[in-house]
């Protein structure tokens, strides 16, 4: 019910389709529905290929289900699109560290 309320509110506030999909993905991510969250972030990115937060949150969901190569790509894309996403730098470097990737330079 709360997801319906959020989406209904988003529509009333005039949010774009990509924003509605992103918000839905965030809720699903918070609830632990990672595959479903990825699908929503995919749709947000499809409608706005420059949506850096969607790439970042899709990477979080991908990392949680073990799709680490995809997560690395999405963290990197989020940073490429928006250098101010400091949390993506930390997540990218943490994942590289987890994978033992010592050959790739760490971002600061």
MARKEVEX-870903 format. One record per residue: residue in three letters; x negated, y negated, z of N, C-alpha, C, O in turn. Coordinates in nm, 2 decimals, decimal comma. Atoms other than C-alpha are relative to their C-alpha. Layout:
<nodes>
+-----+--------+--------+--------+--------+--------+--------+--------+--------+--------+--------+--------+--------+
: res :   n.c1 :   n.c2 :   n.c3 :  ca.c1 :  ca.c2 :  ca.c3 :   c.c1 :   c.c2 :   c.c3 :   o.c1 :   o.c2 :   o.c3 :
+-----+--------+--------+--------+--------+--------+--------+--------+--------+--------+--------+--------+--------+
: Ala :      X :      Y :      Z :      X :      Y :      Z :      X :      Y :      Z :      X :      Y :      Z :
...
+-----+--------+--------+--------+--------+--------+--------+--------+--------+--------+--------+--------+--------+
</nodes>
This chain:
<nodes>
+-----+--------+--------+--------+--------+--------+--------+--------+--------+--------+--------+--------+--------+
: res :   n.c1 :   n.c2 :   n.c3 :  ca.c1 :  ca.c2 :  ca.c3 :   c.c1 :   c.c2 :   c.c3 :   o.c1 :   o.c2 :   o.c3 :
+-----+--------+--------+--------+--------+--------+--------+--------+--------+--------+--------+--------+--------+
: Unk :  -0,08 :   0,12 :   0,00 :   0,00 :   0,00 :   0,00 :  -0,09 :  -0,13 :   0,00 :  -0,05 :  -0,22 :  -0,07 :
: Unk :   0,08 :   0,12 :  -0,01 :  -0,28 :  -0,25 :   0,09 :  -0,07 :  -0,02 :  -0,14 :  -0,09 :  -0,14 :  -0,17 :
: Unk :   0,06 :   0,02 :   0,14 :  -0,44 :  -0,19 :  -0,26 :   0,10 :  -0,07 :  -0,09 :   0,06 :  -0,16 :  -0,17 :
: Unk :  -0,11 :   0,06 :   0,08 :  -0,11 :  -0,28 :  -0,42 :   0,02 :  -0,14 :   0,04 :   0,03 :  -0,23 :  -0,05 :
: Unk :  -0,02 :   0,14 :  -0,05 :  -0,08 :  -0,59 :  -0,20 :  -0,12 :  -0,08 :  -0,05 :  -0,10 :  -0,20 :  -0,09 :
: Unk :   0,12 :   0,08 :   0,04 :  -0,44 :  -0,70 :  -0,29 :   0,01 :  -0,02 :  -0,15 :  -0,01 :  -0,14 :  -0,19 :
: Unk :  -0,01 :   0,02 :   0,14 :  -0,38 :  -0,64 :  -0,66 :   0,11 :  -0,10 :  -0,04 :   0,10 :  -0,18 :  -0,13 :
: Unk :  -0,11 :   0,09 :   0,03 :  -0,05 :  -0,82 :  -0,65 :  -0,04 :  -0,14 :   0,04 :   0,00 :  -0,24 :  -0,03 :
: Unk :   0,04 :   0,13 :  -0,04 :  -0,20 :  -1,11 :  -0,46 :  -0,10 :  -0,06 :  -0,10 :  -0,10 :  -0,18 :  -0,14 :
: Unk :   0,10 :   0,04 :   0,10 :  -0,49 :  -1,12 :  -0,71 :   0,07 :  -0,06 :  -0,13 :   0,03 :  -0,16 :  -0,18 :
: Unk :  -0,07 :   0,04 :   0,12 :  -0,24 :  -1,15 :  -1,00 :   0,07 :  -0,13 :   0,03 :   0,07 :  -0,22 :  -0,06 :
: Unk :  -0,06 :   0,13 :  -0,04 :  -0,06 :  -1,43 :  -0,82 :  -0,10 :  -0,11 :   0,00 :  -0,06 :  -0,23 :  -0,03 :
: Unk :   0,10 :   0,11 :  -0,01 :  -0,38 :  -1,62 :  -0,77 :  -0,07 :  -0,03 :  -0,13 :  -0,15 :  -0,11 :  -0,14 :
: Unk :   0,05 :   0,03 :   0,14 :  -0,46 :  -1,60 :  -1,14 :  -0,14 :   0,06 :  -0,02 :  -0,22 :   0,00 :  -0,10 :
: Unk :   0,13 :  -0,07 :   0,02 :  -0,77 :  -1,37 :  -1,11 :   0,00 :   0,06 :  -0,13 :   0,10 :   0,11 :  -0,18 :
: Unk :   0,01 :  -0,07 :   0,13 :  -0,90 :  -1,23 :  -1,43 :   0,01 :   0,15 :   0,02 :   0,00 :   0,20 :   0,13 :
: Unk :  -0,01 :  -0,14 :   0,00 :  -0,87 :  -0,87 :  -1,52 :  -0,13 :   0,06 :   0,06 :  -0,13 :   0,15 :   0,14 :
: Unk :   0,13 :  -0,05 :  -0,06 :  -1,24 :  -0,82 :  -1,44 :  -0,01 :  -0,02 :   0,15 :  -0,06 :   0,06 :   0,22 :
: Unk :   0,00 :   0,03 :  -0,14 :  -1,20 :  -0,98 :  -1,10 :   0,10 :   0,10 :   0,07 :   0,06 :   0,15 :   0,18 :
: Unk :  -0,09 :  -0,09 :  -0,06 :  -0,90 :  -0,76 :  -1,02 :  -0,06 :   0,14 :   0,00 :  -0,05 :   0,21 :   0,10 :
: Unk :   0,06 :  -0,13 :   0,00 :  -1,09 :  -0,45 :  -1,13 :  -0,12 :   0,01 :   0,10 :  -0,13 :   0,11 :   0,17 :
: Unk :   0,11 :   0,01 :  -0,09 :  -1,39 :  -0,56 :  -0,93 :   0,05 :   0,02 :   0,15 :   0,00 :   0,10 :   0,23 :
: Unk :  -0,06 :  -0,01 :  -0,14 :  -1,18 :  -0,61 :  -0,61 :   0,05 :   0,14 :   0,03 :   0,04 :   0,19 :   0,14 :
: Unk :  -0,04 :  -0,14 :  -0,02 :  -1,02 :  -0,27 :  -0,66 :  -0,11 :   0,09 :   0,03 :  -0,11 :   0,18 :   0,11 :
: Unk :   0,12 :  -0,09 :  -0,02 :  -1,36 :  -0,11 :  -0,69 :  -0,06 :  -0,02 :   0,13 :  -0,11 :   0,08 :   0,19 :
: Unk :   0,05 :   0,03 :  -0,13 :  -1,48 :  -0,28 :  -0,38 :   0,08 :   0,07 :   0,11 :   0,02 :   0,14 :   0,20 :
: Unk :  -0,08 :  -0,07 :  -0,10 :  -1,19 :  -0,14 :  -0,18 :  -0,02 :   0,15 :  -0,01 :  -0,03 :   0,21 :   0,10 :
: Unk :   0,03 :  -0,15 :   0,01 :  -1,24 :   0,21 :  -0,32 :  -0,14 :   0,04 :   0,05 :  -0,15 :   0,14 :   0,11 :
: Unk :   0,14 :  -0,03 :  -0,05 :  -1,61 :   0,19 :  -0,24 :   0,00 :   0,00 :   0,15 :  -0,06 :   0,09 :   0,21 :
: Unk :   0,00 :   0,00 :  -0,15 :  -1,54 :   0,09 :   0,12 :   0,08 :   0,12 :   0,05 :   0,05 :   0,16 :   0,17 :
: Unk :  -0,08 :  -0,11 :  -0,05 :  -1,29 :   0,38 :   0,15 :  -0,07 :   0,13 :  -0,04 :  -0,02 :   0,24 :   0,00 :
: Unk :   0,07 :  -0,12 :   0,04 :  -1,55 :   0,63 :   0,01 :   0,04 :   0,07 :  -0,12 :   0,00 :   0,18 :  -0,14 :
: Unk :  -0,04 :  -0,05 :   0,13 :  -1,39 :   0,69 :  -0,32 :  -0,09 :  -0,04 :  -0,11 :  -0,06 :  -0,13 :  -0,19 :
: Unk :   0,11 :   0,05 :   0,09 :  -1,71 :   0,66 :  -0,52 :   0,02 :   0,01 :  -0,15 :   0,00 :  -0,08 :  -0,22 :
: Unk :  -0,03 :  -0,01 :   0,14 :  -1,61 :   0,80 :  -0,85 :   0,11 :  -0,10 :  -0,05 :   0,09 :  -0,15 :  -0,16 :
: Unk :  -0,11 :   0,10 :   0,04 :  -1,29 :   0,59 :  -0,86 :  -0,05 :  -0,14 :   0,00 :  -0,02 :  -0,22 :  -0,08 :
: Unk :   0,06 :   0,14 :   0,00 :  -1,49 :   0,28 :  -0,76 :  -0,08 :  -0,02 :  -0,12 :  -0,08 :  -0,13 :  -0,18 :
: Unk :   0,09 :   0,01 :   0,12 :  -1,74 :   0,35 :  -1,04 :   0,09 :  -0,03 :  -0,12 :   0,06 :  -0,12 :  -0,21 :
: Unk :  -0,10 :   0,02 :   0,12 :  -1,44 :   0,37 :  -1,29 :   0,05 :  -0,15 :   0,00 :   0,06 :  -0,21 :  -0,10 :
: Unk :  -0,05 :   0,14 :   0,00 :  -1,31 :   0,03 :  -1,17 :  -0,11 :  -0,10 :  -0,03 :  -0,09 :  -0,19 :  -0,10 :
: Unk :   0,11 :   0,09 :   0,04 :  -1,65 :  -0,13 :  -1,19 :  -0,04 :   0,01 :  -0,14 :  -0,07 :  -0,09 :  -0,21 :
: Unk :   0,02 :  -0,01 :   0,15 :  -1,69 :   0,01 :  -1,54 :   0,09 :  -0,09 :  -0,07 :   0,05 :  -0,15 :  -0,17 :
: Unk :  -0,10 :   0,08 :   0,07 :  -1,37 :  -0,16 :  -1,64 :  -0,03 :  -0,15 :   0,02 :  -0,01 :  -0,23 :  -0,07 :
: Unk :   0,04 :   0,14 :  -0,03 :  -1,48 :  -0,49 :  -1,47 :  -0,11 :  -0,04 :  -0,09 :  -0,11 :  -0,15 :  -0,15 :
: Unk :   0,12 :   0,03 :   0,09 :  -1,81 :  -0,47 :  -1,67 :   0,05 :   0,00 :  -0,14 :   0,00 :  -0,08 :  -0,22 :
: Unk :  -0,04 :   0,00 :   0,14 :  -1,63 :  -0,38 :  -1,99 :   0,07 :  -0,13 :  -0,04 :   0,05 :  -0,18 :  -0,15 :
: Unk :  -0,07 :   0,13 :   0,03 :  -1,42 :  -0,70 :  -1,97 :  -0,09 :  -0,12 :   0,03 :  -0,06 :  -0,23 :  -0,02 :
: Unk :   0,10 :   0,11 :  -0,02 :  -1,72 :  -0,91 :  -1,85 :  -0,13 :   0,06 :   0,02 :  -0,17 :   0,10 :   0,13 :
: Unk :   0,13 :  -0,07 :   0,00 :  -2,06 :  -0,77 :  -1,94 :  -0,10 :  -0,08 :   0,08 :  -0,21 :  -0,02 :   0,11 :
: Unk :   0,10 :   0,08 :  -0,08 :  -2,23 :  -1,05 :  -1,73 :   0,04 :   0,00 :   0,15 :  -0,01 :  -0,08 :   0,22 :
: Unk :  -0,06 :  -0,01 :  -0,14 :  -2,05 :  -0,95 :  -1,40 :  -0,11 :   0,07 :   0,09 :  -0,09 :   0,19 :   0,12 :
: Unk :   0,11 :  -0,06 :  -0,08 :  -2,36 :  -0,90 :  -1,19 :   0,04 :   0,07 :   0,13 :  -0,01 :   0,18 :   0,16 :
: Unk :  -0,04 :  -0,07 :  -0,12 :  -2,18 :  -0,81 :  -0,86 :   0,06 :   0,14 :  -0,03 :   0,05 :   0,23 :   0,04 :
: Unk :  -0,06 :  -0,13 :   0,04 :  -2,00 :  -0,53 :  -1,05 :  -0,11 :   0,10 :  -0,03 :  -0,10 :   0,22 :   0,01 :
: Unk :   0,11 :  -0,08 :   0,02 :  -2,33 :  -0,39 :  -1,16 :  -0,06 :   0,05 :   0,13 :  -0,10 :   0,16 :   0,15 :
: Unk :   0,06 :  -0,03 :  -0,14 :  -2,46 :  -0,41 :  -0,80 :   0,08 :   0,10 :   0,07 :   0,03 :   0,20 :   0,12 :
: Unk :  -0,09 :  -0,09 :  -0,07 :  -2,16 :  -0,24 :  -0,65 :   0,01 :   0,14 :  -0,07 :   0,03 :   0,24 :   0,00 :
: Unk :   0,00 :  -0,13 :   0,07 :  -2,15 :   0,03 :  -0,92 :  -0,13 :   0,07 :   0,04 :  -0,12 :   0,20 :   0,05 :
: Unk :   0,12 :  -0,07 :  -0,04 :  -2,51 :   0,10 :  -0,83 :   0,01 :   0,06 :   0,14 :  -0,04 :   0,17 :   0,16 :
: Unk :  -0,02 :  -0,05 :  -0,13 :  -2,42 :   0,14 :  -0,47 :   0,08 :   0,13 :   0,00 :   0,04 :   0,23 :   0,07 :
: Unk :  -0,08 :  -0,12 :   0,01 :  -2,15 :   0,39 :  -0,56 :  -0,08 :   0,12 :  -0,06 :  -0,07 :   0,23 :  -0,02 :
: Unk :   0,08 :  -0,10 :   0,07 :  -2,38 :   0,57 :  -0,80 :  -0,11 :   0,06 :   0,09 :  -0,13 :   0,18 :   0,09 :
: Unk :   0,10 :  -0,05 :  -0,10 :  -2,65 :   0,60 :  -0,53 :   0,06 :   0,09 :   0,10 :   0,00 :   0,19 :   0,13 :
: Unk :  -0,06 :  -0,09 :  -0,10 :  -2,41 :   0,75 :  -0,29 :   0,04 :   0,13 :  -0,05 :   0,06 :   0,23 :   0,03 :
: Unk :  -0,04 :  -0,13 :   0,05 :  -2,31 :   1,03 :  -0,52 :  -0,12 :   0,06 :  -0,07 :  -0,11 :   0,17 :  -0,13 :
: Unk :   0,12 :  -0,07 :   0,04 :  -2,67 :   1,10 :  -0,62 :  -0,04 :  -0,04 :  -0,15 :  -0,13 :   0,03 :  -0,20 :
: Unk :   0,04 :   0,04 :   0,14 :  -2,68 :   0,93 :  -0,97 :  -0,10 :  -0,11 :   0,01 :  -0,08 :  -0,22 :  -0,02 :
: Unk :   0,11 :   0,10 :  -0,04 :  -3,01 :   0,76 :  -0,88 :  -0,05 :  -0,07 :  -0,13 :  -0,08 :  -0,19 :  -0,12 :
: Unk :   0,05 :   0,07 :   0,12 :  -3,13 :   0,69 :  -1,24 :   0,10 :  -0,11 :  -0,04 :   0,06 :  -0,22 :  -0,08 :
: Unk :  -0,10 :   0,10 :   0,04 :  -2,80 :   0,51 :  -1,32 :   0,00 :  -0,11 :   0,10 :   0,01 :  -0,23 :   0,06 :
: Unk :   0,00 :   0,11 :  -0,10 :  -2,82 :   0,32 :  -0,99 :  -0,12 :  -0,09 :  -0,02 :  -0,11 :  -0,21 :  -0,01 :
: Unk :   0,11 :   0,09 :   0,03 :  -3,17 :   0,20 :  -1,07 :   0,02 :  -0,09 :  -0,11 :  -0,01 :  -0,21 :  -0,10 :
: Unk :  -0,04 :   0,09 :   0,12 :  -3,05 :   0,07 :  -1,41 :   0,09 :  -0,11 :   0,04 :   0,08 :  -0,22 :   0,00 :
: Unk :  -0,09 :   0,10 :  -0,04 :  -2,76 :  -0,10 :  -1,25 :  -0,05 :  -0,11 :   0,10 :  -0,02 :  -0,23 :   0,08 :
: Unk :   0,06 :   0,10 :  -0,09 :  -2,95 :  -0,27 :  -0,97 :  -0,09 :  -0,09 :  -0,08 :  -0,08 :  -0,21 :  -0,06 :
: Unk :   0,09 :   0,08 :   0,08 :  -3,20 :  -0,39 :  -1,23 :   0,08 :  -0,10 :  -0,09 :   0,05 :  -0,21 :  -0,10 :
: Unk :  -0,09 :   0,08 :   0,08 :  -2,92 :  -0,52 :  -1,45 :   0,06 :  -0,11 :   0,08 :   0,07 :  -0,23 :   0,03 :
: Unk :  -0,06 :   0,10 :  -0,09 :  -2,76 :  -0,70 :  -1,16 :  -0,10 :  -0,12 :   0,02 :  -0,07 :  -0,23 :   0,02 :
: Unk :   0,11 :   0,10 :  -0,02 :  -3,09 :  -0,88 :  -1,09 :  -0,03 :  -0,08 :  -0,12 :  -0,05 :  -0,20 :  -0,12 :
: Unk :   0,03 :   0,07 :   0,13 :  -3,15 :  -0,96 :  -1,46 :   0,11 :  -0,10 :  -0,02 :   0,08 :  -0,21 :  -0,07 :
: Unk :  -0,11 :   0,10 :   0,02 :  -2,81 :  -1,13 :  -1,47 :   0,01 :  -0,11 :   0,10 :   0,05 :  -0,22 :   0,07 :
: Unk :  -0,01 :   0,10 :  -0,10 :  -2,83 :  -1,31 :  -1,14 :  -0,11 :   0,02 :   0,10 :  -0,11 :   0,10 :   0,19 :
: Unk :   0,12 :  -0,01 :  -0,09 :  -3,16 :  -1,36 :  -0,97 :   0,02 :  -0,03 :   0,14 :  -0,06 :   0,00 :   0,23 :
: Unk :  -0,03 :   0,03 :  -0,14 :  -2,99 :  -1,48 :  -0,66 :   0,06 :   0,11 :   0,08 :   0,09 :   0,10 :   0,20 :
: Unk :  -0,06 :  -0,12 :  -0,07 :  -2,85 :  -1,13 :  -0,57 :  -0,12 :   0,06 :   0,08 :  -0,17 :   0,17 :   0,03 :
: Unk :   0,11 :  -0,05 :  -0,08 :  -3,11 :  -1,07 :  -0,30 :   0,02 :   0,14 :   0,05 :  -0,07 :   0,22 :   0,06 :
: Unk :  -0,03 :  -0,14 :  -0,05 :  -2,93 :  -0,76 :  -0,17 :  -0,03 :   0,10 :  -0,11 :  -0,07 :   0,21 :  -0,08 :
: Unk :   0,04 :  -0,09 :   0,10 :  -2,99 :  -0,60 :  -0,51 :  -0,15 :   0,03 :  -0,01 :  -0,19 :   0,14 :  -0,03 :
: Unk :   0,14 :  -0,03 :  -0,01 :  -3,36 :  -0,65 :  -0,48 :  -0,03 :   0,10 :   0,11 :  -0,11 :   0,19 :   0,09 :
: Unk :   0,03 :  -0,09 :  -0,12 :  -3,36 :  -0,48 :  -0,14 :   0,05 :   0,14 :  -0,03 :  -0,02 :   0,24 :   0,00 :
: Unk :  -0,05 :  -0,14 :   0,04 :  -3,15 :  -0,19 :  -0,27 :  -0,08 :   0,06 :  -0,10 :  -0,11 :   0,18 :  -0,09 :
: Unk :   0,09 :  -0,05 :   0,11 :  -3,36 :  -0,15 :  -0,58 :  -0,13 :   0,05 :   0,06 :  -0,17 :   0,16 :   0,03 :
: Unk :   0,13 :  -0,04 :  -0,06 :  -3,68 :  -0,14 :  -0,38 :   0,02 :   0,11 :   0,10 :  -0,07 :   0,20 :   0,10 :
: Unk :  -0,03 :  -0,11 :  -0,09 :  -3,53 :   0,09 :  -0,12 :   0,02 :   0,13 :  -0,07 :  -0,03 :   0,23 :  -0,03 :
: Unk :  -0,02 :  -0,12 :   0,09 :  -3,42 :   0,33 :  -0,39 :  -0,13 :   0,05 :  -0,06 :  -0,16 :   0,17 :  -0,06 :
: Unk :   0,13 :  -0,04 :   0,05 :  -3,76 :   0,32 :  -0,55 :  -0,09 :   0,07 :   0,10 :  -0,15 :   0,16 :   0,08 :
: Unk :   0,08 :  -0,06 :  -0,11 :  -3,92 :   0,39 :  -0,22 :   0,05 :   0,14 :   0,03 :  -0,03 :   0,23 :   0,06 :
: Unk :  -0,06 :  -0,13 :  -0,02 :  -3,68 :   0,68 :  -0,16 :  -0,04 :   0,10 :  -0,10 :  -0,07 :   0,22 :  -0,07 :
: Unk :   0,04 :  -0,09 :   0,11 :  -3,77 :   0,83 :  -0,49 :  -0,15 :   0,01 :  -0,01 :  -0,20 :   0,10 :  -0,09 :
: Unk :   0,15 :  -0,01 :   0,01 :  -4,15 :   0,78 :  -0,43 :  -0,05 :  -0,06 :  -0,12 :  -0,16 :  -0,02 :  -0,17 :
: Unk :   0,05 :   0,07 :   0,12 :  -4,18 :   0,55 :  -0,73 :  -0,10 :  -0,10 :   0,03 :  -0,07 :  -0,22 :   0,05 :
: Unk :   0,11 :   0,10 :  -0,03 :  -4,51 :   0,39 :  -0,66 :  -0,06 :  -0,07 :  -0,12 :  -0,14 :  -0,16 :  -0,10 :
: Unk :   0,05 :   0,06 :   0,12 :  -4,59 :   0,31 :  -1,02 :   0,07 :  -0,13 :  -0,04 :   0,01 :  -0,21 :  -0,11 :
: Unk :  -0,08 :   0,11 :   0,04 :  -4,32 :   0,06 :  -1,07 :  -0,03 :  -0,12 :   0,10 :  -0,02 :  -0,10 :   0,22 :
: Unk :   0,02 :   0,11 :  -0,09 :  -4,39 :  -0,29 :  -0,93 :   0,12 :  -0,03 :   0,08 :   0,23 :  -0,03 :   0,03 :
: Unk :  -0,11 :   0,04 :  -0,08 :  -4,18 :  -0,39 :  -0,64 :   0,04 :  -0,14 :  -0,02 :  -0,05 :  -0,23 :  -0,03 :
: Unk :  -0,05 :   0,14 :   0,02 :  -3,97 :  -0,70 :  -0,68 :   0,00 :  -0,07 :   0,13 :   0,03 :  -0,01 :   0,24 :
: Unk :  -0,01 :   0,08 :  -0,12 :  -3,99 :  -0,97 :  -0,43 :   0,09 :  -0,12 :  -0,02 :   0,11 :  -0,20 :   0,07 :
+-----+--------+--------+--------+--------+--------+--------+--------+--------+--------+--------+--------+--------+
</nodes>
